Amino acid sequence: MIFPLRASGASRSFRAAVQFTMAVLVSLLTYSSAQADEWTLALEAFEADDYVRAIQLMTPLADSGDVRAQSKLRHMYAYGEGAPVDEERLAHYARLAAEQGDCDSMRSMVLVYTRGEGVVQDFGKSAEWAQRAYDKGCRGAAYLLGLLYQEGNGLPKDEARAQQLFQEGAEAGDVEAQLRLGVVLTSSSSSLEDRLEGIDWLRKAANQRHTLASLMLGVRSAYGSAKEIPLVEATLHAQIAMDAKCKDAVLIFSSLYARMSQQQKDQLLRDRKTFHATHPPRAKHDHLNLGEICETQ
């Protein structure tokens, strides 16, 4: 007769360890699956503009460390979607997501400390977050870091370094950097070569529906620092800015229009519809942009 072998103490311990490990894995997989389902429901609510439900679903996820939910809550509290604008919660969720490397939230932390939104204004911390975002390669970080160098906020004032960063951002397609570089290069002290390059960068930003870039094309033409911009084109851009209710756009448009010949006015009327169709203003101001002088910007 063959008797079954009695398991040794070591083998019993091994089986117990395996069973415990399997139980933990099953539990983790179940939790991950449930969390994924909750995120799917939360994201569906967000994309359906049901922001109240999105906040309800995302808050426990964010509080348990889900960086996606943290970043979305940062966005909703910045815009007042699903709840009143709440700068403290904006800063709270931005920090949580930024510490996990979320680029939008890292850039948001630059602005939180620059503006003092939900925190004490601190340009030194703005500079720290801008550098961290830049080192990570976050889109838009070169522009924000350049602004701090340009204005000497939290960093030594260095206009050459600022322009270098704007150039880097502009070439990467960042519309804010394109705008800022265009403004720098079309100043009254710029060379003709720089002005022409600056006009091109302003056009590129305007073509990305940046109404401030349209305004600046009108401003530079109206005040003579970039006379190379055709008068009809400058007036069309000023009209885009005027429709977006940009500050001083009416004055700029009136100044340009007064200089036009009847032939140019006729061309303005012919070109207006097509031009506006290809340069509609953005529907909402981006919290990650420092410039806020147009209602629809």
C-alpha positions as CSV (number, residue, x, y, z in Angstrom):
1,M,0.0,0.0,0.0
2,I,1.3,3.4,-0.9
3,F,0.6,6.1,1.7
4,P,0.4,9.8,0.7
5,L,3.4,11.8,1.8
6,R,2.7,14.2,4.6
7,A,3.6,17.7,3.5
8,S,6.6,19.2,5.3
9,G,6.4,22.4,7.2
10,A,8.4,24.1,4.4
11,S,6.0,23.0,1.6
12,R,3.0,24.1,3.6
13,S,4.5,27.5,4.1
14,F,5.3,27.7,0.4
15,R,1.7,26.9,-0.6
16,A,0.4,29.4,1.9
17,A,2.7,32.1,0.4
18,V,1.5,31.2,-3.1
19,Q,-2.1,31.3,-2.1
20,F,-1.6,34.7,-0.3
21,T,0.1,36.1,-3.4
22,M,-2.6,35.0,-5.7
23,A,-5.3,36.5,-3.4
24,V,-3.4,39.8,-3.5
25,L,-3.1,39.7,-7.3
26,V,-6.8,39.0,-7.7
27,S,-7.7,41.8,-5.3
28,L,-5.4,44.2,-7.2
29,L,-6.8,43.2,-10.6
30,T,-10.4,43.5,-9.3
31,Y,-9.6,47.0,-7.8
32,S,-7.8,48.1,-11.0
33,S,-10.8,46.9,-13.1
34,A,-13.3,48.7,-10.9
35,Q,-11.2,51.8,-11.0
36,A,-10.9,51.6,-14.8
37,D,-14.7,51.3,-15.0
38,E,-15.2,54.3,-12.7
39,W,-12.8,56.4,-14.8
40,T,-14.6,55.4,-18.0
41,L,-17.9,56.6,-16.5
42,A,-16.3,59.8,-15.2
43,L,-14.7,60.6,-18.5
44,E,-18.0,59.9,-20.4
45,A,-19.7,62.4,-18.0
46,F,-17.0,65.0,-18.6
47,E,-17.1,64.6,-22.4
48,A,-20.9,64.9,-22.3
49,D,-20.5,68.2,-20.4
50,D,-22.2,66.7,-17.4
51,Y,-19.6,68.3,-15.1
52,V,-21.5,67.9,-11.9
53,R,-21.5,64.1,-12.3
54,A,-17.9,64.2,-13.6
55,I,-16.8,65.9,-10.4
56,Q,-18.7,63.4,-8.2
57,L,-17.1,60.5,-10.0
58,M,-13.6,61.9,-10.3
59,T,-13.1,63.2,-6.8
60,P,-12.7,59.8,-5.1
61,L,-10.5,58.7,-7.9
62,A,-8.3,61.8,-7.6
63,D,-8.1,61.5,-3.8
64,S,-6.9,57.9,-4.3
65,G,-4.1,59.1,-6.5
66,D,-5.5,58.9,-10.1
67,V,-3.5,61.5,-11.9
68,R,-6.0,61.7,-14.8
69,A,-8.8,62.6,-12.4
70,Q,-6.6,65.1,-10.6
71,S,-5.8,66.9,-13.8
72,K,-9.4,67.0,-14.9
73,L,-10.5,68.4,-11.6
74,R,-7.8,71.0,-11.9
75,H,-9.3,72.0,-15.2
76,M,-12.9,72.0,-14.0
77,Y,-12.2,74.1,-10.9
78,A,-10.2,76.6,-13.1
79,Y,-13.1,77.1,-15.4
80,G,-16.0,76.7,-13.0
81,E,-17.3,73.6,-14.7
82,G,-19.7,71.6,-12.5
83,A,-18.9,73.8,-9.5
84,P,-18.0,77.5,-8.9
85,V,-14.4,78.5,-9.7
86,D,-12.4,77.4,-6.7
87,E,-8.8,78.5,-6.7
88,E,-7.8,76.5,-3.6
89,R,-9.1,73.3,-5.1
90,L,-7.5,74.2,-8.4
91,A,-4.2,74.6,-6.7
92,H,-4.7,71.4,-4.7
93,Y,-5.4,69.1,-7.6
94,A,-2.9,70.8,-9.8
95,R,-0.2,70.2,-7.2
96,L,-1.2,66.5,-6.8
97,A,-1.1,65.9,-10.6
98,A,2.1,68.0,-11.1
99,E,4.0,66.0,-8.5
100,Q,3.1,62.9,-10.6
101,G,4.6,64.6,-13.7
102,D,1.4,65.7,-15.5
103,C,2.5,68.4,-17.9
104,D,-0.7,70.5,-17.9
105,S,-0.7,70.5,-14.2
106,M,3.0,71.4,-13.9
107,R,2.4,74.4,-16.2
108,S,-0.7,75.3,-14.2
109,M,1.4,75.4,-11.1
110,V,3.6,78.1,-12.7
111,L,0.5,80.2,-13.2
112,V,-1.0,79.4,-9.8
113,Y,2.1,80.8,-8.1
114,T,2.4,83.7,-10.6
115,R,-1.2,84.8,-10.0
116,G,-1.5,83.8,-6.4
117,E,-4.5,81.5,-7.2
118,G,-5.3,79.5,-4.0
119,V,-1.8,80.1,-2.8
120,V,0.4,82.9,-1.7
121,Q,2.0,84.5,-4.8
122,D,5.6,83.3,-5.1
123,F,7.6,83.9,-8.2
124,G,10.4,81.7,-6.9
125,K,8.1,78.7,-6.9
126,S,6.7,79.7,-10.3
127,A,10.3,79.5,-11.6
128,E,10.9,76.2,-9.9
129,W,7.8,74.7,-11.6
130,A,8.6,76.3,-14.9
131,Q,12.1,74.8,-14.9
132,R,10.7,71.4,-13.9
133,A,8.2,71.4,-16.7
134,Y,10.9,72.6,-19.1
135,D,13.3,69.9,-18.0
136,K,10.6,67.3,-18.6
137,G,10.0,68.6,-22.1
138,C,6.4,69.8,-21.5
139,R,4.8,71.6,-24.3
140,G,4.5,75.3,-23.5
141,A,7.1,75.3,-20.7
142,A,9.7,77.2,-22.8
143,Y,7.2,80.0,-23.2
144,L,6.4,80.2,-19.4
145,L,10.1,80.0,-18.5
146,G,10.8,82.7,-21.1
147,L,8.2,85.0,-19.6
148,L,9.8,84.7,-16.1
149,Y,13.2,85.6,-17.6
150,Q,11.7,88.4,-19.6
151,E,10.1,90.0,-16.6
152,G,12.7,89.1,-14.0
153,N,10.1,87.3,-11.9
154,G,11.7,84.6,-9.8
155,L,14.7,84.6,-12.1
156,P,17.3,87.2,-13.1
157,K,16.0,89.4,-15.8
158,D,17.5,88.1,-19.1
159,E,15.8,89.3,-22.3
160,A,18.3,87.4,-24.5
161,R,17.5,84.1,-22.7
162,A,13.8,84.9,-22.9
163,Q,13.9,85.4,-26.6
164,Q,15.8,82.2,-27.0
165,L,13.1,80.3,-25.1
166,F,10.3,82.0,-27.1
167,Q,12.1,80.9,-30.3
168,E,12.4,77.3,-29.1
169,G,8.7,77.2,-28.1
170,A,7.6,78.9,-31.3
171,E,9.5,76.5,-33.5
172,A,7.9,73.6,-31.6
173,G,4.4,75.0,-32.5
174,D,3.5,76.6,-29.2
175,V,1.0,79.4,-30.2
176,E,1.8,81.5,-27.1
177,A,5.5,81.4,-27.8
178,Q,4.8,82.4,-31.4
179,L,2.8,85.4,-30.2
180,R,5.4,86.5,-27.7
181,L,8.3,86.1,-30.2
182,G,6.4,88.0,-32.8
183,V,5.8,90.9,-30.3
184,V,9.5,91.0,-29.4
185,L,10.7,90.9,-33.0
186,T,8.3,93.6,-34.2
187,S,9.3,96.2,-31.6
188,S,10.2,99.7,-32.9
189,S,13.9,99.1,-32.4
190,S,14.0,95.9,-34.4
191,S,15.8,95.6,-37.7
192,L,13.8,95.0,-40.9
193,E,14.9,91.4,-41.0
194,D,13.7,90.9,-37.4
195,R,10.4,92.7,-38.1
196,L,9.6,90.5,-41.1
197,E,10.3,87.4,-39.1
198,G,8.2,88.7,-36.2
199,I,5.3,89.5,-38.6
200,D,5.5,85.9,-39.8
201,W,5.3,84.5,-36.2
202,L,2.3,86.7,-35.5
203,R,0.6,85.4,-38.6
204,K,1.3,81.9,-37.5
205,A,-0.2,82.5,-34.1
206,A,-3.2,84.3,-35.7
207,N,-3.7,81.3,-38.0
208,Q,-4.0,79.2,-34.9
209,R,-7.0,81.4,-33.9
210,H,-5.1,83.4,-31.4
211,T,-7.0,86.7,-31.3
212,L,-4.2,88.5,-29.4
213,A,-1.9,87.8,-32.3
214,S,-4.5,89.4,-34.6
215,L,-4.7,92.4,-32.3
216,M,-0.9,92.7,-32.4
217,L,-0.8,92.7,-36.2
218,G,-3.3,95.6,-36.1
219,V,-1.3,97.4,-33.4
220,R,2.0,97.1,-35.0
221,S,0.6,98.4,-38.3
222,A,-1.4,101.2,-36.7
223,Y,1.5,102.5,-34.7
224,G,4.1,102.2,-37.4
225,S,6.6,99.7,-35.9
226,A,5.7,97.1,-38.6
227,K,4.7,99.1,-41.7
228,E,5.4,96.0,-43.8
229,I,2.0,94.5,-42.9
230,P,-0.4,95.3,-45.7
231,L,-3.0,97.7,-44.5
232,V,-6.0,95.6,-45.6
233,E,-4.6,92.5,-43.8
234,A,-3.9,94.5,-40.7
235,T,-7.4,95.9,-40.6
236,L,-8.9,92.5,-41.1
237,H,-6.9,91.2,-38.1
238,A,-8.0,94.3,-36.1
239,Q,-11.6,93.5,-36.9
240,I,-11.1,89.9,-35.7
241,A,-9.8,91.3,-32.4
242,M,-12.7,93.8,-32.2
243,D,-15.2,91.0,-32.7
244,A,-13.5,89.1,-29.8
245,K,-13.8,92.3,-27.7
246,C,-10.1,92.7,-27.2
247,K,-9.0,95.7,-25.3
248,D,-8.4,98.8,-27.5
249,A,-9.3,96.8,-30.7
250,V,-12.0,99.4,-31.7
251,L,-9.4,102.2,-31.5
252,I,-6.9,100.2,-33.6
253,F,-9.5,99.3,-36.2
254,S,-10.7,102.9,-36.5
255,S,-7.1,104.2,-36.9
256,L,-6.4,101.7,-39.7
257,Y,-9.7,102.2,-41.4
258,A,-9.2,105.9,-41.5
259,R,-6.0,105.4,-43.5
260,M,-7.6,103.2,-46.2
261,S,-8.4,104.3,-49.7
262,Q,-11.9,103.6,-51.1
263,Q,-10.3,100.8,-53.2
264,Q,-8.9,99.2,-50.0
265,K,-12.2,99.6,-48.2
266,D,-13.9,97.8,-51.1
267,Q,-11.3,95.0,-50.8
268,L,-11.9,94.8,-47.0
269,L,-15.6,94.2,-47.6
270,R,-14.8,91.5,-50.2
271,D,-12.3,89.7,-48.1
272,R,-14.0,90.0,-44.7
273,K,-16.3,86.9,-44.9
274,T,-13.6,84.5,-46.1
275,F,-11.0,85.9,-43.7
276,H,-13.3,85.6,-40.6
277,A,-14.2,82.0,-41.6
278,T,-10.5,81.1,-41.5
279,H,-9.7,83.1,-38.4
280,P,-12.5,82.4,-35.9
281,P,-11.7,83.4,-32.3
282,R,-11.1,80.7,-29.8
283,A,-14.2,80.0,-27.7
284,K,-12.6,79.9,-24.3
285,H,-9.6,81.4,-22.6
286,D,-6.9,78.9,-21.8
287,H,-6.1,78.8,-18.1
288,L,-2.5,78.0,-19.2
289,N,-2.1,81.4,-21.0
290,L,-1.1,84.5,-19.1
291,G,-2.6,86.9,-21.5
292,E,-6.2,87.8,-20.7
293,I,-7.4,90.9,-22.5
294,C,-10.0,89.4,-24.9
295,E,-13.4,88.1,-23.6
296,T,-13.3,85.1,-26.0
297,Q,-9.5,84.6,-25.6
